[in-house]
């Protein structure tokens, strides 16, 4: 566990933080003293964990709902600007597969929804928050990609996988462009992580087959992924790291 004051007085924005990896990332930033703007997606009425509600009551967490796939990101960017005068860390984590679609049956609407959520929204949030990131003087952007950005994913996930590969390449280009502003840009690339993502898009049989193929012989958990985000966000720990992708998959890629 990181030092409880590692991000004291730091302003952090985490998108896609209502569940899964993003929720655990937000929790660990809060545990390390940060003020966190938490994007909870479109399910504004859903019951959220006690720690998040307690942090909101203490004015350490600020919850903002919004469906990036349907409504875009403008309101969210505006909410961040109203809350913070600078942003020390931006975690672009919002995204999902939307569904499994065979290449020959994919509709224009499905394609556009996947690309907008997983690709365009990352660009929009980053572009909109760049003035606040520059104002921090030594900021970090950490983008969530996926093992499928390298492997192409499994049947029906071609556009999702391609959109994650876009984010990886975009992040490397940003790392070069934003370095003079003191902004580092890196990615975390989860493998097969046991969240409701796979409950929706993978069968139990497929997950068990995947588990057996992983050298560590287990699926990952959000707790396996979150520390990498904090590591990449902390100048004291990773101040000379930019333009990189950290793969977290239990050795799945080497098989």
N, C-alpha and C positions, 0 to 999 in steps of 0.2 A: 504494500500500500504506500502511496506517495505521502509526502509530508502534508499535514492538514493546512498548512499556510502556503503551499506551493503556488496557488493562484489567488492569494489574498489581494483584494482590491483590483482584480482583473475582471473585465467584462467579456463574457463568452456567449456566443450564439450557437445553438444546436438545432438544426432542422431535423424533422423526422424523429422527434424525441419522445413521442407518446408511448412507445413500446420498443421491445427488442433491444438491439445494440444502441440505438440513439438514447433510449431511456437510461440505460446503464452508463453511457458516456456522461449524460447530464448529471446523474447521481454522483459519479466520481468527481466531476468538476466541483459540484456543490460541497462534497466532503473535503475538498482541498481549498475551500475558502472563496471560490469564485461567485460572482453574481451572474446568473445564467438566464438568458432569454430562451425559453423552451418552446419550440414549435411542436404542437401536439396534433398536427394533422387536422383532418376534417371532423373527427369524432369529439366535438367539444363537450358533449354531454356524457361521455364515457367516464366511468369511475377511474380515477387516477390513484397511484400509490400514495400512502400516507406521507412518505418523506417529501414528495413533491408538493403536496398540499401544505405541509408544515413550512417548507421553504418559501412558498408563496406568501403565507401569512407573515413570515419574518422579513418579507421584502428582499429575499435573496434569490428567489426564482420568479420569473415573470412569464406567465403562460399565454401563448398566442395561438389561436386556432387558424386553420386555413388549408384549403385543398389546392395544392400546387398543380394538380392535374387539370382541374376545372377552372379555377379562378385566377390563376397566375400568382405572382409573388409581390405585386406592388404594395398591397396592404401590409404584408409582413415586413417588407423593407422599411416602410414608413413607421411601423410600430417599433422597430429596432432603433430608428433615428430619434423617435420621441423618448425612448427610454435611456439611451446611451449617447454620450458625446464622443466616445471613442469605442472601438471594438478591438480587444487584444487577441481574441481567438474566434474564428468562424469555422464551424464544423458543418459541411454540407453533407447531410446523411439522408435526407428525404429521398425516397424512391422505392419502387417495387416492380415486380415482373408484370403486374396487372392481370396477366393470364398467360396460358400456353396456347400459342397460335401457330398452326402449321403454315409453312411458307406460302403455299398456294392458296390458302384460305384467309390470310391476314387482310383485314379491311383497311382502308385509308384512315378511318376513325381510330381503329385500334393502334395502328402505327403511330399516328400523331399523338395519341395519349401517352404511349410508352416513351416516345422521344421527348415530349414536353416535360413529363414528370422527372425522368431520369437524367436528362441532358440539358434541355433548355432552362429548366428552373435553376440548375447549378450556376449557369452563366448569369441568369438574371439576378439571383441573390448576390453573387460575387460582385457583379458590376454595380449593383445598387449600394452595396455596403463598402465599396473600396474607399470612398472618402473617409469613413470612420476607421477603417483599417489603417489607412495612411496616417491618420491622426494619432494612432497609438505609438508610432515610431518603431516598434519592434513587434509586429503582429505575426500571426501564423494562421494559415488556412489548411484545414485537413479535410480532404474529400474522401467519401466512401466509394470504392469501386467494388470489384468482385473477382473471384478466381475465374469466373466465366469470361472476363475481359481477355484472358490469355487462352483459355481452352475452347471458347465458343459456346460453352454451356451444353445443356441437354436439349433434346428435340422440343421445339415449340418456344424456345427462349432466344431466338436469333437476334431480334431487335433489342431486347433487354441487354444481352451480352455486348452487342455492338455499341449501345449507348454508354455502357460502363467503360468500354475501351476508349470512347471519345473523351470521357471525363479524365481518364488516366493521361491521355495525350495533352488535353487542355491544361491539366495541372502542371505538366512538365514545361509547357510553353509559358504559363503564368509564372512559374518559378524563375525563369530566366528574365521575364519582362519586369517582374515586381521586385526583384532583388535590390535594385537601387533605392527602393522605398523602404527597405528593411523588412519586407514581407516574405516569409518563407511559405512555400506551398508543397505539401506532400499528400500522399494517399495511404489509406488503410484498405487492404483487399482481403475481406473475409472469405474463407472457404465455406464448407457446409456447417452452418451454425444452427443450433436447435432453437429456433424462434417460430412464431406463428407464420412467418414467410414460408417455411417448408411444410408447415401443417396445411397451408392452402395450396401449395404448388407441387408438392412431392408426396408420393405414396409412402406408407410405412415400409413396404418391401424395397423400394428404391433407396430409402434412407439407410436401411439395414445393409444393403449391398454396398452402399458408399462407405458406411462405417467400417466394414470389414476390409476395405481397400486402403484405409488411412493408417499409416504406420503407428500412430499413437492409439489406434483402435477405439476411438470415440469421436462423436461429433463435437464440434465446438460449442461454447456458450458465450453469451454476451460478455460475461466477466473475463473471458479469454481475450476479447478484442479491445475493450475499453481502455486498458492501460496504454496501448499503443497510441491512441489519440492524445492522451495526456502527455506522453513522452514527446510526441512530435509538436505539441503545442507549447512546451516549456523551453524558453531560450536557454535556461541553465542546463538542460539535459540534451537538447538537440539543436543548439544554436548554429551549428555548422552543417546541418542536414537540410537540404531542399531539393525538390525535383525527384523525390524517391517514392517508391511504392513498397510498403511493408506487407508481405504476404503472411496471413495468419490462417493456417489450414491443417495443422497437425502432421504436415509432411505429405499432404495429398498431391501436391504438384510433382514430387519426385517419383511418383508411381505412375 
